[in-house]
Amino acid sequence: MTLSGHEFLESIRDDDRWKRIKSGLSAIRNFSLSAISSIAEGVTSAAITAYLKAP
């Protein structure tokens, strides 16, 4: 498996994150690997932003 594959799996490994990703996929009705990766990236970015804004 390539480094990109490992990074992808790490981005969707968490159960709560995967639930959010699946919800996003259902909303846009696109189940391509590209869509999954984009949503996973957005979910991760949102988690990072929330962490940085926490007191």
N, C-alpha and C positions, 0 to 999 in steps of 0.2 A: 504494500500500500504506500502511496506517496505521502509526502508531508501535508499536502493539501487535503488528502483524505482523512488523515489523523486530525487535522485542525477542524474539518467539517464535523467529524464525529464528536469531538470535544464540545463543539458549539451547540449540539443538540442533546447531549448526554443527560443533563439535568431534567428530571420529570416535570417540574413546574415550567421550565423554559420550553420543553417539548410541547406541553399543553397549549402554551401561548402561540407557538409556531403553528400548530395544527389549526388553532382558531383563525389565525391570519390566513392560512391556506384556504380554509373553507370560505372565508369572506371574499377572497379574490378568485377562487375557483381555478387556481393554477397550481398544479402539483409537480412542476418540474424541479429538477435539482437546483437550477438557478434561482427559482422562486424561494425554495426552502432556504438556500444559503443567504439570500437577501433578507428574508424575514428574520432568520437567526442572527444576522449581523445587527439588524435594527433592535431586536430584543436585547442583545448583549450591550449595545450602545446605551440603550435606555437604562439598563441595570447599572452601568458604570456611572452615568450621569446622576442617577438617584443616589448612588453611594457617595459621590463627590459632594452632593448638595446636603447630605445628612449632617446634622450638627455634631 
